[in-house]
Amino acid sequence: MKKTTALAIIALLLTLGATAAQASVINVFSGVGTTNAAALEQTWLGTGSGHVTDSFESYATNSMDNGSGFAMSIGTVYGYGHVGDSTSTMTAYGEHATDGIKYWSNAVKNNTNDKGDFWLQLNPGRDTVGFYTTDLHDVGGQTWVTVNTLSGSKDINLFDYTGTQRSGTEIYFIVQANEEISSIVFHKATGANDGYAIDGITTSNTPIPAAAWLLGSGLLGLVGLRRVRS
């Protein structure tokens, strides 16, 4: 009887171990404020090779998903939003570009009250994605992203990495998985009609360097990093 019980426990532990091994591990890094955001981005971009960045500069203002997706060099954007610039309505509310003059807004063009979800389908899939946000979490809302990998999906609350409401602030996020990321869904803020922008999206299979881990630990005033399992 004892032998049977012991074997059953061993089998259970092996099963749990296999499940844990198959789960996707996701690290999230953030740099809050213009100086810290740029420092985190440059630390990563200065390491390795194969980084591909799209900053919306080559796309016409007010371009949006026309039903078949908004094609970019790194993949395709689907859902709510449009390409904004300094002439766009949302610029007056804190959204702005971080590289050049254009960005992606989660609001319908010329409508400050109509915002929603959008998602980036990567092509090809990569294990690391970096992006800027501006005007995130400024009216009491919290914004979530869903990271989809080969093992499944994981919801991540970006508010956990900003620490407080950030009206108009530039924030750089890096999302890194131990396997291929196929897409990231950017959700409308919960509890508020919060509009925000993203810009300077970079994809790569280059790991985050050790220096970025130090940045994420709190040096230079960064909020930090967290690790989540799907």
C-alpha positions as CSV (number, residue, x, y, z in Angstrom):
1,M,0.0,0.0,0.0
2,K,2.8,2.4,1.0
3,K,4.7,1.5,-2.2
4,T,1.6,2.2,-4.4
5,T,1.1,5.6,-2.6
6,A,4.8,6.5,-3.1
7,L,4.6,5.7,-6.8
8,A,1.5,7.7,-7.2
9,I,3.1,10.7,-5.5
10,I,6.2,10.4,-7.8
11,A,4.0,10.2,-10.8
12,L,2.1,13.3,-9.7
13,L,5.3,15.2,-9.2
14,L,6.6,14.2,-12.6
15,T,3.4,15.4,-14.2
16,L,3.5,18.7,-12.4
17,G,7.2,19.1,-13.4
18,A,6.4,18.4,-17.0
19,T,3.5,20.9,-16.9
20,A,5.7,23.6,-15.4
21,A,8.4,22.9,-18.0
22,Q,5.9,23.4,-20.8
23,A,4.5,26.6,-19.4
24,S,5.6,29.9,-21.0
25,V,7.7,32.1,-18.7
26,I,7.3,35.8,-19.5
27,N,9.5,38.6,-18.2
28,V,8.3,42.2,-18.4
29,F,10.6,45.2,-18.1
30,S,9.6,48.8,-17.9
31,G,11.3,52.2,-18.0
32,V,9.1,55.1,-16.8
33,G,9.7,58.6,-17.9
34,T,11.5,59.8,-21.0
35,T,15.1,59.3,-19.7
36,N,14.5,55.9,-18.2
37,A,12.4,54.7,-21.2
38,A,15.2,55.6,-23.6
39,A,17.9,54.0,-21.4
40,L,16.0,50.7,-21.3
41,E,15.4,50.7,-25.0
42,Q,19.0,51.6,-25.9
43,T,20.4,49.0,-23.5
44,W,18.4,46.3,-25.3
45,L,19.0,47.6,-28.9
46,G,22.7,47.8,-28.2
47,T,22.9,44.1,-27.6
48,G,22.9,41.4,-30.2
49,S,21.3,41.7,-33.6
50,G,18.1,41.1,-35.5
51,H,16.1,43.9,-34.0
52,V,13.3,45.2,-36.3
53,T,11.6,48.4,-35.4
54,D,8.4,50.0,-36.9
55,S,7.6,53.6,-35.7
56,F,4.6,54.3,-38.0
57,E,6.5,57.1,-39.8
58,S,5.9,55.6,-43.3
59,Y,2.2,55.3,-42.9
60,A,-0.4,57.9,-43.7
61,T,-2.0,59.9,-40.9
62,N,-5.5,58.5,-40.0
63,S,-4.7,55.1,-41.5
64,M,-6.6,52.3,-39.7
65,D,-7.7,48.7,-39.9
66,N,-9.8,48.5,-43.0
67,G,-11.3,45.1,-42.2
68,S,-8.3,43.1,-43.4
69,G,-5.8,44.5,-40.9
70,F,-3.3,47.3,-40.9
71,A,-0.1,46.0,-42.4
72,M,3.3,46.8,-40.8
73,S,6.8,45.6,-41.4
74,I,6.7,43.5,-38.2
75,G,3.2,42.1,-38.7
76,T,-0.4,43.2,-38.8
77,V,-2.6,45.4,-36.5
78,Y,-6.3,44.5,-36.1
79,G,-9.1,46.2,-34.3
80,Y,-9.5,49.7,-32.9
81,G,-7.2,52.7,-33.6
82,H,-5.5,54.8,-36.2
83,V,-2.2,56.4,-37.1
84,G,-2.0,59.8,-35.4
85,D,0.3,62.8,-35.6
86,S,0.5,66.3,-34.2
87,T,-2.7,67.3,-36.0
88,S,-4.8,64.4,-34.5
89,T,-7.5,65.1,-32.0
90,M,-5.9,62.8,-29.3
91,T,-2.6,64.8,-29.3
92,A,-4.3,67.4,-27.3
93,Y,-5.0,64.8,-24.6
94,G,-1.4,63.7,-24.1
95,E,-0.8,61.1,-26.8
96,H,2.3,61.8,-28.9
97,A,5.0,60.1,-30.9
98,T,8.3,59.0,-29.3
99,D,10.1,58.5,-32.6
100,G,9.3,61.0,-35.3
101,I,5.9,62.5,-35.5
102,K,3.5,59.5,-35.8
103,Y,2.1,56.9,-33.5
104,W,-0.8,54.4,-33.1
105,S,-3.8,55.5,-31.0
106,N,-6.4,53.2,-29.6
107,A,-9.1,55.7,-30.3
108,V,-11.2,56.0,-33.5
109,K,-9.9,59.0,-35.5
110,N,-11.5,62.3,-34.5
111,N,-13.5,60.8,-31.7
112,T,-12.1,61.2,-28.2
113,N,-14.8,59.0,-26.6
114,D,-14.6,55.9,-28.8
115,K,-11.7,53.6,-27.8
116,G,-11.2,49.9,-27.8
117,D,-9.0,46.8,-28.1
118,F,-6.4,46.2,-30.9
119,W,-3.9,43.5,-31.4
120,L,-0.6,43.0,-33.1
121,Q,-0.1,39.7,-35.0
122,L,3.6,39.2,-35.4
123,N,5.0,38.0,-38.7
124,P,7.3,36.3,-38.1
125,G,6.7,35.5,-34.4
126,R,9.5,36.6,-32.1
127,D,10.4,35.9,-28.5
128,T,10.9,39.6,-27.4
129,V,8.8,42.7,-28.1
130,G,9.5,46.2,-27.0
131,F,7.2,49.3,-27.4
132,Y,6.6,52.8,-26.1
133,T,3.3,54.0,-24.6
134,T,2.3,57.5,-24.0
135,D,-0.6,58.9,-21.9
136,L,-1.2,55.5,-20.3
137,H,-3.3,55.2,-17.1
138,D,-4.3,58.8,-16.7
139,V,-8.0,58.8,-15.8
140,G,-8.2,56.0,-13.2
141,G,-8.1,53.1,-15.6
142,Q,-5.8,50.1,-15.8
143,T,-4.6,48.7,-19.1
144,W,-4.0,45.0,-19.8
145,V,-2.2,43.2,-22.6
146,T,-2.7,39.5,-23.5
147,V,0.5,37.8,-24.7
148,N,-0.1,34.8,-26.9
149,T,2.6,32.2,-27.2
150,L,2.9,28.6,-28.4
151,S,1.9,27.4,-24.9
152,G,-1.2,29.5,-24.5
153,S,-1.9,33.1,-23.4
154,K,-1.2,35.3,-20.4
155,D,-2.9,38.5,-19.3
156,I,-0.5,41.2,-17.9
157,N,-1.6,44.3,-16.2
158,L,0.6,47.1,-17.4
159,F,-0.4,49.2,-14.4
160,D,1.7,46.9,-12.2
161,Y,4.8,48.3,-14.0
162,T,3.9,52.0,-13.9
163,G,3.2,52.3,-10.2
164,T,0.7,55.2,-10.5
165,Q,-1.4,57.2,-13.0
166,R,0.9,58.5,-15.7
167,S,-0.7,61.3,-17.7
168,G,1.2,61.9,-20.9
169,T,4.3,60.0,-19.6
170,E,6.5,58.0,-21.9
171,I,6.9,54.4,-20.8
172,Y,9.0,51.7,-22.5
173,F,7.9,48.1,-22.0
174,I,9.8,45.0,-23.0
175,V,8.0,41.7,-23.0
176,Q,10.2,38.6,-23.3
177,A,9.0,35.0,-23.4
178,N,11.0,31.7,-23.4
179,E,9.3,30.8,-26.6
180,E,7.8,32.5,-29.7
181,I,5.3,35.2,-29.1
182,S,2.6,35.1,-31.9
183,S,0.6,38.1,-30.9
184,I,-0.1,40.8,-28.3
185,V,-3.6,42.1,-27.6
186,F,-3.7,45.7,-26.2
187,H,-7.0,46.0,-24.3
188,K,-9.0,49.1,-23.6
189,A,-8.5,50.4,-20.1
190,T,-10.7,48.8,-17.4
191,G,-12.9,51.2,-15.4
192,A,-12.2,54.2,-17.6
193,N,-12.4,55.5,-21.2
194,D,-8.6,55.9,-21.2
195,G,-7.0,56.6,-24.5
196,Y,-3.3,55.9,-25.1
197,A,-0.8,55.5,-27.8
198,I,2.0,53.1,-28.7
199,D,5.1,53.8,-30.8
200,G,8.5,52.4,-31.7
201,I,7.6,48.8,-31.6
202,T,10.6,46.5,-31.8
203,T,10.7,42.7,-32.2
204,S,13.7,40.5,-31.8
205,N,15.0,37.1,-30.7
206,T,17.8,38.7,-28.8
207,P,17.6,38.1,-25.0
208,I,17.6,41.0,-22.5
209,P,21.2,41.6,-21.5
210,A,22.4,41.5,-17.9
211,A,22.5,45.3,-17.8
212,A,18.8,45.5,-18.4
213,W,18.2,43.2,-15.5
214,L,20.0,45.7,-13.3
215,L,17.9,48.5,-14.8
216,G,14.8,46.5,-14.1
217,S,15.9,46.0,-10.5
218,G,15.4,49.6,-9.8
219,L,18.5,51.5,-10.9
220,L,17.8,54.8,-12.8
221,G,14.4,55.0,-11.2
222,L,12.8,52.2,-13.3
223,V,9.8,50.5,-11.9
224,G,11.3,47.0,-12.3
225,L,10.6,43.6,-13.8
226,R,8.2,40.8,-13.0
227,R,8.0,37.2,-14.1
228,V,4.7,35.5,-14.9
229,R,3.8,32.1,-16.1
230,S,1.0,31.2,-18.4
